[in-house]
Amino acid sequence: MEDHNRFDVCVIGGGLMGSAVALGLVRSGARVLMVDKISRLQTASKGNFGLVWSQSKGSGNRDYSRFSEKAVLDFTDFALWLEEESGIDIELRLGAGLILCIGDRELAARTESIKKFHHEAELHGERHPSIMVNQQEVQKLVGKTALGEEVSGGSFSSVDGDVNPLLLLKAMRRIFIKLGGVFLGGCLVNGIKRRNRSYHLETSSGKIVAAKIVLAAGFGNIPLIGMMGEKLPLIVQKGQLLVTERVKPFLSLPFSCLRQTGCGSVIIGYTQENTGFETGTTVSAAVQLAQRAVRIFPGLRHIRVVRSWASLRIMTEDDLPIYDEINGYPGCYVLATHSCVTLASLHMSLLPSWILGGKRPDIIRKFKLERFNV
Ligand SMILES: Cc1cc2nc3c(=O)[nH]c(=O)nc-3n(C[C@H](O)[C@H](O)[C@H](O)COP(=O)(O)OP(=O)(O)OC[C@H]3O[C@@H](n4cnc5c(N)ncnc54)[C@H](O)[C@@H]3O)c2cc1C
């Protein structure tokens, strides 16, 4: 192996996880190679809803709630830096986000859930940043746009928001390259060996040698970690979305199930289906999504849907992130979680110093693989 193919770190996977971490690593001065088996993404990093969201994260697990809240609070500075360095406006809106309820039953369930979040935060002397709002308050938030009669209220967060996830990814990748990172698209990693304190990767583009490796390959982490005799407890969950034609701005804050993008389209989300690794869309799911959207904003009944797609959420068995160094493989890290849009700020700022040999950040101390070895 020639020296020019040696890197401090090779990040496997160029989605939202890999790109955020690779960017943080290169910003810390490391020589970083990021590889992805496809050059044009078709994964969760491309098919997601774009929320920067904490109000519903970590019920029963204050560590994860706190982690999500910090990610959202750090997002403004992160976005400012990304925009300055990349020249790309990533369309971030923070400061208002709503989980909307239809009917009394949904409202009661949401009220209970928010009560629980508040209670769990109070037990740690902290505050959960969302409150319940009634139908009139939701109407005030959305201004003139008429709400459907069945809308009963919702939970409102004064920190959550949304972003254009495609532009977020593009900005992170652009700066990564600008700062000296190397990106190799169309490069499938299909073998990992540890020799002489380095990792030797067999790939479709030839051999790669790196002192450390980061497995940030979404579901691709399952076979990769299997090469080291470990199992990764990931669960597949399909989410289907709809996108409408562009319309005049009518909604200035994102709902968890409906938001208007910077170019005027309305994104309507999303299903939660357990149908394995298939990503087909169905008419029945599209109908269900469209009907709910019209119950929220009856005016949407006249708007045309132009596209629908589905992609796969990378969930862990307990819905919490996995950030770990693999047992017996020093310098080999596995990263896997849902919500990589929201968590991008922390993935870039927190994980790199740990990967480069620093202390494991306290805030992620519980997100280890060993919790599944019962
Ligand atoms: C419908 C839906 C809605 C969502 N909405 C939100 C939201 O609103 N907010 C939020 O925060 N999150 C949301 N998410 C979650 C978010 O999209 C994911 O957390 C994120 O995209 C995961 O990124 P990743 O980089 O870990 O994985 P991926 O996007 O799967 O990227 C992994 C990459 O690794 C590459 N790869 C795999 N194996 C190999 C290999 N052997 N060699 C080389 N490359 C390899 C793949 O080609 C891929 O590009 C949503 C997800 C879905 C599906």
The ligand as an SDF file (V2000), in Angstrom:
LIG
                    3D

 53 58  0  0  0  0  0  0  0  0999 V2000
  -39.2190    8.8480    6.2250 C   0  0  0  0  0  0  0  0  0  0  0  0
  -38.1200    9.3640    7.0990 C   0  0  0  0  0  0  0  0  0  0  0  0
  -38.2590   10.5990    7.7220 C   0  0  0  0  0  0  0  0  0  0  0  0
  -37.2450   11.0800    8.5500 C   0  0  0  0  0  0  0  0  0  0  0  0
  -37.3880   12.3090    9.1000 N   0  0  0  0  0  0  0  0  0  0  0  0
  -36.4040   12.8060    9.8890 C   0  0  0  0  0  0  0  0  0  0  0  0
  -36.5280   14.0900   10.4370 C   0  0  0  0  0  0  0  0  0  0  0  0
  -37.4990   14.8020   10.1950 O   0  0  0  0  0  0  0  0  0  0  0  0
  -35.5380   14.5550   11.2500 N   0  0  0  0  0  0  0  0  0  0  0  0
  -34.4390   13.7840   11.5590 C   0  0  0  0  0  0  0  0  0  0  0  0
  -33.5950   14.2260   12.3240 O   0  0  0  0  0  0  0  0  0  0  0  0
  -34.2850   12.5580   11.0030 N   0  0  0  0  0  0  0  0  0  0  0  0
  -35.2340   12.0530   10.1830 C   0  0  0  0  0  0  0  0  0  0  0  0
  -35.0840   10.8300    9.6180 N   0  0  0  0  0  0  0  0  0  0  0  0
  -33.8960   10.0350    9.9450 C   0  0  0  0  0  0  0  0  0  0  0  0
  -32.6690   10.4390    9.1210 C   0  0  0  0  0  0  0  0  0  0  0  0
  -33.0050   10.5760    7.7780 O   0  0  0  0  0  0  0  0  0  0  0  0
  -31.6020    9.3470    9.3140 C   0  0  0  0  0  0  0  0  0  0  0  0
  -31.2630    9.3300   10.6870 O   0  0  0  0  0  0  0  0  0  0  0  0
  -30.3540    9.5750    8.5210 C   0  0  0  0  0  0  0  0  0  0  0  0
  -30.6080    9.7920    7.1810 O   0  0  0  0  0  0  0  0  0  0  0  0
  -29.4210    8.3940    8.6760 C   0  0  0  0  0  0  0  0  0  0  0  0
  -28.2270    8.7210    8.0430 O   0  0  0  0  0  0  0  0  0  0  0  0
  -27.0450    7.6880    7.9450 P   0  0  0  0  0  0  0  0  0  0  0  0
  -25.9180    8.4130    7.3170 O   0  0  0  0  0  0  0  0  0  0  0  0
  -26.8270    7.0320    9.2680 O   0  0  0  0  0  0  0  0  0  0  0  0
  -27.5980    6.5160    7.0030 O   0  0  0  0  0  0  0  0  0  0  0  0
  -27.8660    6.4680    5.4360 P   0  0  0  0  0  0  0  0  0  0  0  0
  -28.6060    7.6140    4.9570 O   0  0  0  0  0  0  0  0  0  0  0  0
  -28.4600    5.1090    5.1790 O   0  0  0  0  0  0  0  0  0  0  0  0
  -26.4170    6.5380    4.8040 O   0  0  0  0  0  0  0  0  0  0  0  0
  -25.5420    5.4380    4.9020 C   0  0  0  0  0  0  0  0  0  0  0  0
  -24.6480    5.4690    3.6930 C   0  0  0  0  0  0  0  0  0  0  0  0
  -23.7160    4.3850    3.8010 O   0  0  0  0  0  0  0  0  0  0  0  0
  -23.4980    3.8550    2.5050 C   0  0  0  0  0  0  0  0  0  0  0  0
  -23.0040    2.4750    2.6540 N   0  0  0  0  0  0  0  0  0  0  0  0
  -23.6850    1.4280    3.1730 C   0  0  0  0  0  0  0  0  0  0  0  0
  -22.8950    0.3260    3.1660 N   0  0  0  0  0  0  0  0  0  0  0  0
  -21.7070    0.6890    2.6230 C   0  0  0  0  0  0  0  0  0  0  0  0
  -20.4910   -0.0130    2.3530 C   0  0  0  0  0  0  0  0  0  0  0  0
  -20.3290   -1.3140    2.6780 N   0  0  0  0  0  0  0  0  0  0  0  0
  -19.4790    0.6510    1.7540 N   0  0  0  0  0  0  0  0  0  0  0  0
  -19.6180    1.9790    1.4330 C   0  0  0  0  0  0  0  0  0  0  0  0
  -20.7420    2.6920    1.6890 N   0  0  0  0  0  0  0  0  0  0  0  0
  -21.7650    2.0590    2.2790 C   0  0  0  0  0  0  0  0  0  0  0  0
  -24.8600    3.9520    1.8340 C   0  0  0  0  0  0  0  0  0  0  0  0
  -24.7270    3.9720    0.4330 O   0  0  0  0  0  0  0  0  0  0  0  0
  -25.4080    5.2520    2.3900 C   0  0  0  0  0  0  0  0  0  0  0  0
  -25.1850    6.3450    1.5380 O   0  0  0  0  0  0  0  0  0  0  0  0
  -36.0630   10.3120    8.7680 C   0  0  0  0  0  0  0  0  0  0  0  0
  -35.9140    9.0880    8.1150 C   0  0  0  0  0  0  0  0  0  0  0  0
  -36.9250    8.6150    7.2940 C   0  0  0  0  0  0  0  0  0  0  0  0
  -36.7340    7.3130    6.5960 C   0  0  0  0  0  0  0  0  0  0  0  0
  1  2  1  0
  2  3  1  0
  2 52  2  0
  3  4  2  0
  4  5  1  0
  4 50  1  0
  5  6  2  0
  6  7  1  0
  6 13  1  0
  7  8  2  0
  7  9  1  0
  9 10  1  0
 10 11  2  0
 10 12  1  0
 12 13  2  0
 13 14  1  0
 14 15  1  0
 14 50  1  0
 15 16  1  0
 16 17  1  0
 16 18  1  0
 18 19  1  0
 18 20  1  0
 20 21  1  0
 20 22  1  0
 22 23  1  0
 23 24  1  0
 24 25  2  0
 24 26  1  0
 24 27  1  0
 27 28  1  0
 28 29  2  0
 28 30  1  0
 28 31  1  0
 31 32  1  0
 32 33  1  0
 33 34  1  0
 33 48  1  0
 34 35  1  0
 35 36  1  0
 35 46  1  0
 36 37  1  0
 36 45  1  0
 37 38  2  0
 38 39  1  0
 39 40  1  0
 39 45  2  0
 40 41  1  0
 40 42  2  0
 42 43  1  0
 43 44  2  0
 44 45  1  0
 46 47  1  0
 46 48  1  0
 48 49  1  0
 50 51  2  0
 51 52  1  0
 52 53  1  0
M  END
$$$$
